[in-house]
Amino acid sequence: MKTIDELLAEGVSGKRVFVRADLNVPLEGTTITDDGRIRAVVPTVKALAGAGARVVVASHLGRPKGAPDPAFSLAPAAARLGELLGAEVAFATDTVGESATATVAGLADGRVAVIENLRFNAGETSKDDAERGAFADQLAALADLYVGDGFGAVHRKHASVFDLPARLPHAAGYLIATEVGVLRKLTDDVQRPYVVVLGGAKVSDKLGVIDHLLEKADRILIGGGMAYTFLKAQGHEVGISLLQKDQIPAVLDYLKRAEERGVEFVLPVDVLVSTEFPDLKTKAPANPTTVAADAIPADEEGLDIGPETRKLYASKLADAGTVFWNGPMGVFEHPDYAEGTKAVAQALVDSPAFTVVGGGDSAAAVRTLGFDENAFGHISTGGGASLEYLEGKTLPGLAALEG
């Protein structure tokens, strides 16, 4: 995989460089609530602009239906990128139309532009190779070189991620190089004990990675909504907690395989429960109660791990050599259910292990809860991409950069 440093050494001054970034940030209206993904691409953009390139930054945001939708505009992200760069960033109001063409044509050496949300064009995500390829051809007309730096999208076979690199000389940006280096440490160069913490809502989202990590990990800790399917599989009442009944056979198989392989599988011993899901807008007090994990009332819902589980998980992380964490332990967006996620984050901060926070909600939680990002070994920008890499899958965006 060619690196951006190699590209810079060859010279990029005056050349149009298409940077596929991941600016898919959470928005409340037009307000960015977590700019981590924008900050992550800044080193690559700065290096290219500093070398005199005409930088064209592109990304998706959300899931528009292949047509323009103001709710998913990249305009706020473009403005934030300009603030972080300390320089004006031009913004094109379309992807490959008149605005994009004129905006890119008007770039001076060392200047940066952002084009509108790539998913406003149906060709970006099309499963039809010809339609996707036609859009990639239009994008290629905007640039001379391609730099892939949107790690959060490399598991997608999309036009700007998979097809476009085949049409232009290409290299990997600093973020992708860093992400791949970190993930290799989690697969090829693991310091033991290797402890994996998995949370989030659904077991089905983590099936592949659990299956693969049963061959790699020494210890797996389970929290979040997915824990209740595990508890149900063990025969416990889970009340109205999030439950995927169809996944119980798979969960039972994992528990059996873990025992056979000597992998320690750790489930909550107590949980915070309530009859109502908390109001995440007003953050009104929820007043949960704590019950044993095998004694959840039939009319209540588990919404966070309890105090004894927090202590247990902290102890299971204390001697780790490597930790991978993906998924919050509860509804961390509400203060009454944030303590479980906070406890895991603090345990990682306190640990001498190489610690990786696996993107998505976990990364957002770390920042929301006020932790110093530098206290962790690495905070990934791509939850889904990280999980698929750890599953051993071929990621289309990485394969394209290696081609």
C-alpha positions as CSV (number, residue, x, y, z in Angstrom):
1,M,0.0,0.0,0.0
2,K,1.6,3.3,-1.1
3,T,1.8,5.9,1.6
4,I,1.1,9.6,1.5
5,D,4.7,10.3,2.3
6,E,5.7,8.5,-0.9
7,L,3.2,10.6,-2.8
8,L,4.5,13.8,-1.2
9,A,8.1,12.8,-2.1
10,E,7.0,12.5,-5.8
11,G,5.6,16.0,-5.6
12,V,2.0,17.1,-5.5
13,S,2.3,20.9,-6.0
14,G,-0.3,22.2,-8.4
15,K,-2.0,18.8,-8.6
16,R,-5.6,18.1,-7.7
17,V,-5.7,15.5,-4.9
18,F,-9.0,13.9,-4.1
19,V,-9.1,13.0,-0.4
20,R,-11.8,10.5,0.5
21,A,-12.3,11.4,4.2
22,D,-14.9,10.3,6.7
23,L,-16.7,13.5,7.8
24,N,-19.8,11.5,8.9
25,V,-20.2,13.4,12.2
26,P,-23.3,13.5,14.4
27,L,-25.4,16.6,14.0
28,E,-28.2,18.3,16.0
29,G,-29.6,20.4,13.3
30,T,-26.5,22.1,11.9
31,T,-24.5,21.7,15.1
32,I,-21.7,19.1,15.2
33,T,-21.9,17.3,18.5
34,D,-18.6,15.3,18.0
35,D,-15.9,16.5,15.5
36,G,-13.5,13.6,16.1
37,R,-13.7,12.3,12.6
38,I,-13.0,15.7,11.1
39,R,-10.0,16.2,13.3
40,A,-8.7,12.8,12.3
41,V,-8.3,13.8,8.6
42,V,-6.6,17.2,9.4
43,P,-3.0,15.9,9.3
44,T,-3.4,14.4,5.8
45,V,-5.2,17.5,4.4
46,K,-2.6,19.8,6.0
47,A,0.3,17.9,4.6
48,L,-1.1,17.9,1.1
49,A,-2.1,21.6,1.2
50,G,1.3,22.5,2.7
51,A,3.0,20.8,-0.2
52,G,1.0,22.9,-2.7
53,A,-1.7,20.4,-3.7
54,R,-5.2,21.5,-4.6
55,V,-7.1,19.4,-2.1
56,V,-10.6,18.1,-2.9
57,V,-12.1,16.6,0.2
58,A,-15.1,14.3,-0.2
59,S,-17.2,12.2,2.3
60,H,-20.6,10.8,3.0
61,L,-22.8,11.9,5.9
62,G,-25.8,9.8,7.2
63,R,-28.0,7.8,4.9
64,P,-29.7,10.1,2.3
65,K,-31.6,8.2,-0.4
66,G,-29.3,8.9,-3.3
67,A,-30.7,12.5,-3.7
68,P,-29.9,15.9,-2.1
69,D,-31.3,16.3,1.4
70,P,-30.4,19.5,3.4
71,A,-30.5,17.5,6.6
72,F,-27.4,15.6,5.5
73,S,-25.4,18.5,4.0
74,L,-21.7,18.5,4.6
75,A,-21.7,22.3,4.9
76,P,-21.3,22.2,8.7
77,A,-18.4,19.8,8.4
78,A,-16.7,21.9,5.8
79,A,-16.9,24.9,8.0
80,R,-15.5,23.0,10.9
81,L,-12.6,21.7,8.8
82,G,-11.8,25.3,7.9
83,E,-11.7,26.2,11.5
84,L,-9.3,23.3,12.3
85,L,-7.1,24.1,9.4
86,G,-7.1,27.8,10.2
87,A,-7.8,28.5,6.5
88,E,-10.8,29.1,4.3
89,V,-12.3,26.0,2.8
90,A,-14.4,26.3,-0.3
91,F,-17.6,24.4,-0.4
92,A,-19.3,22.9,-3.5
93,T,-23.1,22.5,-3.3
94,D,-23.1,19.4,-5.4
95,T,-20.9,16.3,-6.0
96,V,-20.0,16.3,-9.7
97,G,-22.2,19.1,-11.1
98,E,-21.5,22.7,-12.0
99,S,-20.7,23.8,-8.4
100,A,-18.1,21.0,-7.9
101,T,-16.5,21.6,-11.3
102,A,-16.3,25.3,-10.8
103,T,-15.1,25.1,-7.2
104,V,-12.3,22.7,-8.0
105,A,-11.3,24.7,-11.1
106,G,-11.0,27.8,-8.9
107,L,-8.7,26.2,-6.3
108,A,-5.2,27.7,-6.0
109,D,-2.2,25.7,-5.0
110,G,-2.3,24.9,-1.3
111,R,-6.1,25.5,-1.0
112,V,-8.8,23.1,0.1
113,A,-12.4,22.5,-1.0
114,V,-15.1,20.1,0.2
115,I,-17.7,18.8,-2.2
116,E,-21.2,18.0,-1.1
117,N,-22.3,14.6,0.4
118,L,-21.3,11.8,-1.9
119,R,-24.5,9.9,-1.1
120,F,-26.6,12.6,-2.7
121,N,-25.7,10.7,-5.9
122,A,-27.2,7.2,-6.2
123,G,-24.1,6.0,-7.9
124,E,-22.0,6.2,-4.7
125,T,-23.7,3.3,-3.0
126,S,-25.2,1.4,-6.0
127,K,-24.8,-2.3,-6.1
128,D,-24.7,-2.1,-9.9
129,D,-21.0,-2.0,-11.0
130,A,-21.7,0.1,-14.1
131,E,-23.7,2.7,-12.2
132,R,-21.1,2.9,-9.5
133,G,-18.3,3.0,-12.1
134,A,-20.0,5.9,-14.0
135,F,-20.1,8.0,-10.8
136,A,-16.4,7.1,-10.1
137,D,-15.6,8.3,-13.7
138,Q,-17.2,11.7,-12.9
139,L,-15.4,12.0,-9.6
140,A,-12.1,11.1,-11.3
141,A,-12.5,14.0,-13.6
142,L,-12.1,16.3,-10.6
143,A,-8.7,15.1,-9.6
144,D,-5.2,13.9,-10.7
145,L,-4.4,11.8,-7.6
146,Y,-6.4,9.9,-4.9
147,V,-5.7,9.6,-1.2
148,G,-7.9,7.3,0.8
149,D,-8.2,8.5,4.4
150,G,-11.8,7.6,5.3
151,F,-11.2,4.6,7.5
152,G,-14.8,4.5,8.7
153,A,-15.9,3.7,5.1
154,V,-13.3,1.2,3.9
155,H,-15.6,-1.7,4.6
156,R,-18.0,-0.3,2.0
157,K,-17.8,-1.2,-1.7
158,H,-18.8,2.3,-2.7
159,A,-17.8,4.4,-5.8
160,S,-15.5,6.8,-3.9
161,V,-14.0,4.1,-1.8
162,F,-13.6,1.1,-4.1
163,D,-13.9,2.2,-7.7
164,L,-12.2,5.6,-7.8
165,P,-8.8,4.4,-6.6
166,A,-8.6,2.2,-9.7
167,R,-9.0,5.2,-11.9
168,L,-6.3,7.4,-10.4
169,P,-2.8,7.0,-8.9
170,H,-3.5,6.4,-5.2
171,A,-2.1,6.3,-1.7
172,A,-3.2,5.8,1.8
173,G,-3.5,8.8,4.1
174,Y,-2.1,9.1,7.6
175,L,-5.3,8.1,9.3
176,I,-5.7,4.8,7.4
177,A,-2.1,4.0,7.9
178,T,-2.4,4.5,11.6
179,E,-5.7,2.5,11.8
180,V,-4.3,-0.4,9.9
181,G,-1.1,-0.4,12.1
182,V,-3.2,-0.5,15.2
183,L,-5.5,-3.3,14.0
184,R,-2.5,-5.4,13.1
185,K,-1.4,-5.1,16.7
186,L,-4.8,-6.6,17.6
187,T,-4.4,-9.5,15.2
188,D,-0.7,-10.3,14.6
189,D,1.3,-8.8,17.5
190,V,-0.9,-9.2,20.6
191,Q,0.4,-8.6,24.1
192,R,-1.4,-10.9,26.5
193,P,-3.7,-11.2,28.3
194,Y,-5.8,-10.0,25.4
195,V,-9.1,-8.6,26.8
196,V,-12.1,-7.7,24.6
197,V,-15.0,-5.6,25.9
198,L,-18.1,-5.7,23.7
199,G,-21.2,-3.7,24.2
200,G,-23.8,-1.9,22.2
201,A,-27.4,-2.8,21.4
202,K,-27.4,-5.9,19.3
203,V,-25.6,-9.3,19.5
204,S,-26.2,-9.6,15.7
205,D,-23.9,-6.6,15.1
206,K,-21.0,-8.4,16.8
207,L,-21.6,-12.1,15.8
208,G,-18.7,-12.2,13.3
209,V,-16.2,-10.5,15.6
210,I,-17.1,-12.7,18.6
211,D,-16.7,-15.8,16.4
212,H,-13.2,-14.6,15.3
213,L,-12.1,-13.4,18.7
214,L,-12.8,-16.7,20.3
215,E,-9.7,-17.8,18.5
216,K,-7.6,-14.8,19.7
217,A,-8.8,-13.4,23.0
218,D,-8.1,-14.6,26.5
219,R,-11.1,-12.8,28.1
220,I,-14.3,-11.3,26.7
221,L,-16.5,-9.0,28.7
222,I,-20.1,-8.3,27.6
223,G,-22.2,-5.3,28.3
224,G,-24.8,-3.0,26.8
225,G,-28.1,-4.2,25.3
226,M,-26.5,-7.3,23.8
227,A,-25.8,-8.7,27.3
228,Y,-29.5,-9.5,27.8
229,T,-29.5,-12.0,25.0
230,F,-26.6,-13.8,26.7
231,L,-28.4,-13.7,30.1
232,K,-31.6,-15.0,28.5
233,A,-29.6,-17.8,26.9
234,Q,-28.5,-18.8,30.4
235,G,-32.1,-19.1,31.4
236,H,-32.5,-15.8,33.3
237,E,-35.5,-13.5,33.2
238,V,-34.6,-10.2,31.3
239,G,-37.9,-8.4,31.6
240,I,-38.5,-6.0,28.8
241,S,-34.8,-5.5,28.1
242,L,-33.5,-5.5,24.6
243,L,-33.5,-9.1,23.4
244,Q,-32.7,-10.9,20.2
245,K,-34.3,-14.3,20.7
246,D,-33.2,-15.5,17.3
247,Q,-29.6,-15.1,18.3
248,I,-29.8,-17.3,21.4
249,P,-28.6,-20.5,19.6
250,A,-25.5,-18.6,18.4
251,V,-24.9,-17.2,21.9
252,L,-25.1,-20.7,23.4
253,D,-22.6,-21.9,20.9
254,Y,-20.2,-19.1,21.7
255,L,-20.5,-19.8,25.4
256,K,-19.8,-23.5,24.8
257,R,-16.8,-22.8,22.5
258,A,-15.4,-20.2,25.0
259,E,-15.5,-22.9,27.7
260,E,-13.8,-25.5,25.5
261,R,-11.1,-23.1,24.4
262,G,-10.4,-21.7,27.9
263,V,-11.6,-18.2,26.9
264,E,-13.0,-16.4,30.0
265,F,-16.5,-15.1,29.1
266,V,-17.7,-12.5,31.6
267,L,-21.3,-11.3,31.9
268,P,-22.9,-8.7,34.1
269,V,-23.7,-9.8,37.7
270,D,-26.0,-6.8,38.4
271,V,-27.8,-4.2,36.2
272,L,-29.6,-0.9,36.5
273,V,-33.2,-1.3,35.6
274,S,-36.3,0.9,35.0
275,T,-39.8,0.5,33.7
276,E,-39.2,3.4,31.3
277,F,-36.5,4.3,28.8
278,P,-34.9,7.6,29.9
279,D,-35.6,10.9,28.2
280,L,-32.3,11.7,26.3
281,K,-33.3,15.2,25.4
282,T,-34.3,16.6,28.8
283,K,-32.0,14.3,30.8
284,A,-34.7,14.2,33.4
285,P,-33.8,12.0,36.4
286,A,-34.6,8.4,35.7
287,N,-34.2,7.0,39.2
288,P,-33.2,3.5,38.2
289,T,-32.9,0.6,40.7
290,T,-30.1,-2.0,40.9
291,V,-30.9,-5.7,40.7
292,A,-28.9,-8.9,40.3
293,A,-28.5,-9.8,36.7
294,D,-30.5,-13.0,37.3
295,A,-33.3,-11.2,39.0
296,I,-34.6,-8.6,36.5
297,P,-38.3,-7.9,37.1
298,A,-40.6,-8.9,34.3
299,D,-41.8,-5.4,33.8
300,E,-38.4,-3.6,33.8
301,E,-35.6,-3.0,31.3
302,G,-31.9,-3.3,31.9
303,L,-30.2,0.0,30.8
304,D,-26.6,-0.2,32.3
305,I,-24.3,-2.5,34.1
306,G,-24.5,-2.2,37.9
307,P,-21.8,-1.2,40.5
308,E,-20.7,-4.8,41.2
309,T,-20.2,-5.4,37.5
310,R,-18.2,-2.2,37.1
311,K,-15.8,-3.4,39.9
312,L,-15.7,-6.9,38.3
313,Y,-14.9,-5.6,34.8
314,A,-12.3,-3.2,36.2
315,S,-10.6,-6.1,37.9
316,K,-10.7,-8.1,34.6
317,L,-9.0,-5.3,32.8
318,A,-6.4,-4.5,35.4
319,D,-3.8,-7.1,34.3
320,A,-4.4,-6.9,30.5
321,G,-1.6,-6.5,28.0
322,T,-4.0,-5.5,25.2
323,V,-7.6,-4.3,25.3
324,F,-10.1,-3.8,22.5
325,W,-13.3,-2.1,23.4
326,N,-16.3,-1.6,21.1
327,G,-19.7,-0.6,22.3
328,P,-21.0,1.2,25.4
329,M,-22.1,-0.6,28.5
330,G,-25.5,1.2,28.7
331,V,-27.4,4.3,27.7
332,F,-24.5,6.5,28.3
333,E,-26.2,9.5,26.8
334,H,-28.2,9.8,30.0
335,P,-26.3,10.6,33.2
336,D,-28.1,8.0,35.3
337,Y,-26.9,5.2,32.9
338,A,-23.4,6.5,32.1
339,E,-21.5,5.0,35.0
340,G,-21.0,1.6,33.4
341,T,-19.4,3.0,30.3
342,K,-17.5,5.5,32.4
343,A,-16.1,2.7,34.6
344,V,-14.8,0.8,31.5
345,A,-13.2,3.9,30.1
346,Q,-11.5,4.7,33.4
347,A,-10.3,1.1,33.7
348,L,-8.7,1.5,30.2
349,V,-7.1,4.8,31.3
350,D,-5.7,3.2,34.4
351,S,-4.4,0.1,32.6
352,P,-0.8,-0.2,31.4
353,A,-2.1,-2.2,28.4
354,F,-2.2,-1.1,24.8
355,T,-5.8,0.1,24.7
356,V,-8.0,0.5,21.6
357,V,-11.4,2.1,21.6
358,G,-13.1,0.7,18.6
359,G,-14.9,3.6,17.1
360,G,-18.6,4.5,16.8
361,D,-20.5,5.0,20.0
362,S,-17.6,4.0,22.2
363,A,-15.4,6.8,20.7
364,A,-18.3,9.3,21.1
365,A,-18.8,8.1,24.7
366,V,-15.2,8.7,25.6
367,R,-15.4,12.3,24.4
368,T,-18.9,12.9,25.8
369,L,-17.8,11.7,29.2
370,G,-14.8,14.0,29.3
371,F,-11.9,11.6,29.0
372,D,-8.6,12.8,27.5
373,E,-8.2,11.0,24.2
374,N,-4.5,10.8,24.7
375,A,-5.0,8.6,27.7
376,F,-5.9,5.7,25.4
377,G,-3.6,3.9,23.0
378,H,-5.8,4.6,20.1
379,I,-9.4,5.7,19.4
380,S,-10.6,4.4,16.1
381,T,-12.7,6.4,13.7
382,G,-14.4,3.4,12.2
383,G,-16.5,1.0,14.3
384,G,-17.9,-1.2,11.5
385,A,-14.6,-1.2,9.7
386,S,-12.6,-2.1,12.8
387,L,-15.0,-5.0,13.5
388,E,-14.8,-6.3,10.0
389,Y,-11.1,-6.2,10.0
390,L,-11.0,-8.1,13.3
391,E,-13.3,-10.6,11.7
392,G,-10.7,-11.3,9.1
393,K,-12.7,-9.9,6.2
394,T,-11.2,-8.3,3.2
395,L,-12.2,-4.6,3.3
396,P,-12.9,-3.2,-0.2
397,G,-11.4,0.2,0.5
398,L,-8.1,-1.2,1.7
399,A,-8.0,-3.8,-1.1
400,A,-8.4,-0.9,-3.6
401,L,-5.5,1.1,-2.1
402,E,-3.3,-2.0,-2.2
403,G,-4.1,-2.5,-5.9
